[in-house]
Amino acid sequence: MKNSKFVFDKLSKIFEQGLVTSKDLGSEILSILRSKRDEIVFRMKLTSKEEFEVLSKRVDNLEKKISLLQKTSKKKIKQARKS
C-alpha cells in the first residue's frame, strides 16, 4: 500500500505541474521507476552504482571483442581445393 501511494503521489504531482505530453509523462514515469529500483538495490546491498557501471562497461567490451572474433573467424575459413 505504501509503494502504490508513493507512485500515485508522484503521478498526481506530475499532473499538477502540467506535464501532459506523452513524452514528458513517459520520461517522468521512467525516472520514478528507476529511483525506486535504485532504492531497492541499495536496500539489498548488492553493489554500488559505480561498481555496477564499471562491470557493465567491462561486459560490453567483452561482448564487442567476442563479436569481432566471431566475424573474423568466419572470414578466415576457406574450403580446401580438390585435386
N, C-alpha and C positions, 0 to 999 in steps of 0.2 A: 504494500500500500504506500509505503514511504517513497519508493522509487517511482511509482506511477504518479504520485503527487508532484514529485520533483520535475518530471517530464511535462506534466500538464502546466505547472507554473512557468516553466521555460517557454512553452508554446504560447501561453497567454501573454507573456511579456513580448514575444515576437509580434503578435497581432496588435498589441497596444502601440508598439513602435511604428507600425505601418509597413512592415516588411511583407508585402503581399505578393510580390513577384515570385514565381516558382523557383527561379534560380537562387534568389536570396534565401527563400524558405528552405530549399534543399541543402544549401551550404550551412545554414544555421543548425538544421537538424543533425547534419553530419558532425558538426563541431561539438554539439551537445553529446552525441553518442560517443565520440572519441574521448571526450573528457571523462565520461562515465567508465569507459573501457580502461583508460589510464588509471583511474581511481581504483578499479577492481584489481588490476595488475599490481598496483602499489600495495594494496592490502595483502595480496598473496605473496608479496616479497619475492617475485620470480627473478627479475633482473632490473637494473636501472635502465632508463631510456637511452642513455649514451651507450651503454654496453650493448643493448639491443640493436641500435643503429650501426655500430661497428660490426656486429655479427651479420646483420643483413647485408651490409656492403661486401663483406667477405664472401658470403654465399652468392651474391650477384656476380662478383668477379669470377668465382669458380664456375658458375653456370656459363658465363661467356667463354671461358677457356675450354670447357667441355664442348660447347657448340662449335668453336673454331677447330678443335681437334677432330671432331666428327666430320666436318666439312672437308678438311684436308685429307683425312684418311679415305674418304670416298673418291677424291680426285686421284690419289696415288695408285689405286687398284687398276691394274691393266690385265687384259687377257693374254695368255701365252699364245705364241704363234704356232700354227700347225705346220709340221714339216712333211 
